[in-house]
Amino acid sequence: MFNGGEIQNAQELISNIAFEEAQEDRLLQNMLPTKDNLLRRRALSMDQAHCVSGCTENHNA
């Protein structure tokens, strides 16, 4: 029915597609403006990250 080469090629194709989709998902997740992502990109300071709601002073949750 199928030879070993065809099965291996199909497995590699499926693996590559799954890997590419995982990379795209990770990229989209890292673009979301969560506190963790903003801290990682240095768009927030640690003081701002602990702020709960539009702080002018530091409020801890």
Secondary structure per residue as TSV (DSSP state, phi and psi in degrees):
chain	resnum	aa	ss	phi	psi
A	1	M	-	360.0	-68.7
A	2	F	-	-118.2	143.4
A	3	N	-	-92.7	168.7
A	4	G	H	-60.0	-35.9
A	5	G	H	-66.4	-39.2
A	6	E	H	-67.0	-39.8
A	7	I	H	-66.1	-43.3
A	8	Q	H	-63.8	-41.5
A	9	N	H	-62.4	-40.6
A	10	A	H	-66.0	-41.5
A	11	Q	H	-64.5	-40.7
A	12	E	H	-65.1	-40.6
A	13	L	H	-62.4	-46.5
A	14	I	H	-63.3	-42.0
A	15	S	H	-62.3	-43.5
A	16	N	H	-64.6	-41.5
A	17	I	H	-63.9	-44.8
A	18	A	H	-63.2	-40.2
A	19	F	H	-64.3	-44.5
A	20	E	H	-63.4	-41.3
A	21	E	H	-66.0	-37.8
A	22	A	H	-64.8	-39.4
A	23	Q	H	-64.9	-41.6
A	24	E	H	-63.9	-42.1
A	25	D	H	-62.4	-43.1
A	26	R	H	-63.8	-40.6
A	27	L	H	-62.7	-44.8
A	28	L	H	-65.2	-39.3
A	29	Q	H	-64.5	-38.1
A	30	N	H	-71.4	-17.3
A	31	M	H	-85.9	-16.1
A	32	L	S	-67.0	137.8
A	33	P	-	-80.7	59.8
A	34	T	-	-81.8	163.0
A	35	K	H	-59.8	-41.5
A	36	D	H	-60.4	-46.5
A	37	N	H	-67.1	-38.9
A	38	L	H	-67.2	-36.6
A	39	L	H	-65.5	-43.8
A	40	R	H	-60.8	-36.5
A	41	R	T	-86.6	0.6
A	42	R	T	62.3	33.5
A	43	A	S	-90.6	-14.5
A	44	L	S	-125.3	147.0
A	45	S	-	-88.9	167.8
A	46	M	H	-62.3	-37.1
A	47	D	H	-62.7	-42.6
A	48	Q	H	-67.6	-32.6
A	49	A	H	-67.6	-28.0
A	50	H	T	-84.8	-8.2
A	51	C	-	-72.1	136.9
A	52	V	S	-92.2	-44.2
A	53	S	S	-149.8	98.6
A	54	G	S	46.6	52.1
A	55	C	-	-71.3	140.8
A	56	T	S	-102.0	-22.6
A	57	E	S	-125.2	165.4
A	58	N	-	-79.2	116.6
A	59	H	-	-111.5	132.3
A	60	N	-	-99.2	141.8
A	61	A	-	-76.9	360.0
